């Protein structure tokens, strides 16, 4: 029998690493029903805008103290590529309609960019500045 000593490694994207970081912190903080868009977790349910049928899947959802929480996880790259406006607006609207909390998680050093986008898009969200994983 021949054994290979080369490990097959799957390169994780910066977004996947950030999502893992968020999931780990949420687990430590006793959140329940954690769903995430990374392997090993059930996928979060789609947030739907009833008026248009538009849907987006948040990167992470959880429940804490019986309150549903939606997390849009961003990286430097996702903040710089295109506009997150439609996604963030949908998550904020969904949170408001369902008495949930909406969080935007972003890397340290990007707070001004996120705040500017929130003001420009007229969106309310809780902000979570996290180290780049």
LINCORFEN-V573399 format. One record per run of one state. SS is the DSSP state (alpha for helix, beta for strand, coil for the rest). FROM is the first residue (numbers start at 1). LEN is the number of residues. If there is no record, write none. Layout:
# LINCORFEN-V573399
SS/FROM/LEN + SS/FROM/LEN
This chain:
# LINCORFEN-V573399
coil/1/13 + alpha/14/15 + coil/29/3 + beta/32/5 + coil/37/9 + beta/46/3 + coil/49/6 + beta/55/3 + coil/58/2 + beta/60/5 + coil/65/2 + beta/67/7 + coil/74/2 + alpha/76/5 + coil/81/4 + alpha/85/13 + coil/98/3 + beta/101/7 + coil/108/3 + alpha/111/11 + coil/122/4 + beta/126/5 + coil/131/3
